[in-house]
Amino acid sequence: MVLRRTKPDRRKRRLRQHILVLLGCLSMSAYFVHHTITGKHGLEARSRLIQRSKVLEPQIAGLETVQAVLLRDVLLLRPDPPHGDLVEEIAIGVLGMARPGDRIVLLRPDARQAAP
C-alpha cells in the first residue's frame, strides 16, 4: 500500500515540475519577444532609424556637395602653381572673362525659362 501512495504523489510532483518548467519557458519567451519588438535595439527602434535616415539622406547629399567644393578650394591653396586650364575655368566662371577669340552666347532671361 505504501507503494501505491507514493506513485500518485510522484506523478503530481512531476506534473507540478513540468508545469513550472513550462511556465518558466513561456515567461522567458515572452520576455525576449517583448524586447525584440520594443527594446532599445528592437523592431520599433529599427523602423524609427529607417525613417530618420530617409529624412537625413538629402541633407547628407547636400553636405557632400559642399564638402567636394571645399576640398577643391583647399586643393587650390597648394604651394605649387595651379594648372592653366583650372585657372581659365575659374576666370570664366567667376569673373566672366573670356579669351579674345572665344564666342559668347547670351541668353535672354525669358529664353532660359522656355528652354527645356
ZICOR-V246875 format. One record per residue. N is the residue number from 0. RES is the residue in three letters. PSI is psi in whole degrees, 0 to 359 (* if undefined). NEAR is the number of other ideal C-beta (glycine too) atoms within 10 Angstrom. D_CENTER is the distance of its C-alpha to the mean C-alpha in whole Angstrom. Layout:
N:RES:PSI:NEAR:D_CENTER, N:RES:PSI:NEAR:D_CENTER
This chain:
0:MET:330:5:73, 1:VAL:324:5:71, 2:LEU:323:6:69, 3:ARG:326:8:68, 4:ARG:323:9:67, 5:THR:328:11:65, 6:LYS:309:9:63, 7:PRO:326:9:62, 8:ASP:319:10:61, 9:ARG:317:10:59, 10:ARG:317:10:57, 11:LYS:319:10:56, 12:ARG:316:11:55, 13:ARG:320:10:53, 14:LEU:317:10:52, 15:ARG:318:10:51, 16:GLN:317:10:49, 17:HIS:319:10:47, 18:ILE:317:10:46, 19:LEU:318:10:45, 20:VAL:317:10:43, 21:LEU:316:10:41, 22:LEU:322:10:40, 23:GLY:315:10:39, 24:CYS:318:10:37, 25:LEU:319:10:36, 26:SER:321:10:35, 27:MET:322:10:33, 28:SER:317:10:31, 29:ALA:320:10:30, 30:TYR:311:10:29, 31:PHE:323:11:26, 32:VAL:317:11:26, 33:HIS:313:11:25, 34:HIS:337:12:23, 35:THR:326:12:21, 36:ILE:310:11:20, 37:THR:5:11:20, 38:GLY:179:12:20, 39:LYS:326:7:17, 40:HIS:27:9:15, 41:GLY:190:14:16, 42:LEU:323:11:16, 43:GLU:319:12:16, 44:ALA:322:13:13, 45:ARG:317:10:11, 46:SER:324:10:11, 47:ARG:319:10:11, 48:LEU:322:11:7, 49:ILE:317:9:7, 50:GLN:319:10:9, 51:ARG:323:10:8, 52:SER:327:10:4, 53:LYS:326:9:7, 54:VAL:323:8:9, 55:LEU:343:11:8, 56:GLU:315:10:7, 57:PRO:323:9:11, 58:GLN:320:9:12, 59:ILE:318:9:10, 60:ALA:318:9:12, 61:GLY:318:10:15, 62:LEU:328:11:15, 63:GLU:324:10:14, 64:THR:320:9:18, 65:VAL:320:9:19, 66:GLN:320:10:19, 67:ALA:320:10:20, 68:VAL:316:10:23, 69:LEU:322:10:24, 70:LEU:320:10:24, 71:ARG:319:10:26, 72:ASP:323:9:28, 73:VAL:320:9:28, 74:LEU:334:10:29, 75:LEU:343:11:32, 76:LEU:5:7:33, 77:ARG:154:8:35, 78:PRO:332:4:38, 79:ASP:151:5:39, 80:PRO:144:7:40, 81:PRO:162:12:37, 82:HIS:145:9:38, 83:GLY:321:8:40, 84:ASP:324:8:38, 85:LEU:318:12:35, 86:VAL:318:12:38, 87:GLU:319:13:39, 88:GLU:318:11:36, 89:ILE:320:13:35, 90:ALA:319:13:39, 91:ILE:315:14:39, 92:GLY:315:9:35, 93:VAL:313:8:36, 94:LEU:346:8:40, 95:GLY:23:8:41, 96:MET:156:11:43, 97:ALA:162:12:44, 98:ARG:158:8:47, 99:PRO:329:4:50, 100:GLY:356:5:50, 101:ASP:147:8:47, 102:ARG:135:5:47, 103:ILE:130:7:45, 104:VAL:121:4:44, 105:LEU:132:5:43, 106:LEU:141:10:42, 107:ARG:153:8:43, 108:PRO:323:6:40, 109:ASP:335:8:41, 110:ALA:328:9:41, 111:ARG:322:8:37, 112:GLN:327:8:36, 113:ALA:333:8:38, 114:ALA:138:7:37, 115:PRO:*:2:34
